[in-house]
Amino acid sequence: MEPHVYKTPFAARVVFISVGSLLFAVGLVFLTASIWTLFAGIVIQGSKFWALALISALGCGGIVVGAIMVVASITGHVDLYPDAIVVGSALPFGNRRLERQDIGAKMVTFIYVTTYVLYPRAKNQKPLRIGLQGSEDDYFRQWMNSIPDADGEYLRKRF
């Protein structure tokens, strides 16, 4: 059976891609400045060396975080099957599948957007967090409503 696929809404994608692109561009400028001093033969010593090292680290961080934001925004999805939920993207990390029968409870929180936290029955598995940014529909709500809510006793037993 075909899954119901939920993607990041268009407006949120535009924001995340814009911010990610800006971080990527600023990181590239910072890293380019560091590389330019290396190729220009400028010798930097003392505290200026540490400032250049910091600029290089910030440049690398901006490039990595910006690229992750753009790729995750474009390719991120939540696939809802009758018997499982799949969260994935083109990134090599963070992709998970959780069978419906393996879900012990859920908690609904609000962290900028409505976020569902699905707790697996097995204590050694990490909870699955799903923030859909308002793109859920009636099918999604019905699927989630069939999972019991996590109460204080359930969480004490789990942790």
Secondary structure, 3 states (H helix, E strand, C coil): CCCEEEECCHHHHHHHHHHHHHHHHHHHHHHHHHHHHHHCCCCCCCHHHHHHHHHHHHHHHHHHHHHHHHHHHHHCEEEECCCEEEEECCCCCCCEEEEHHHEEEEEEEECCCEEEEEEECCCCCCCEEEECCCCCCHHHHHHHHCCCECCHHHHHHHC
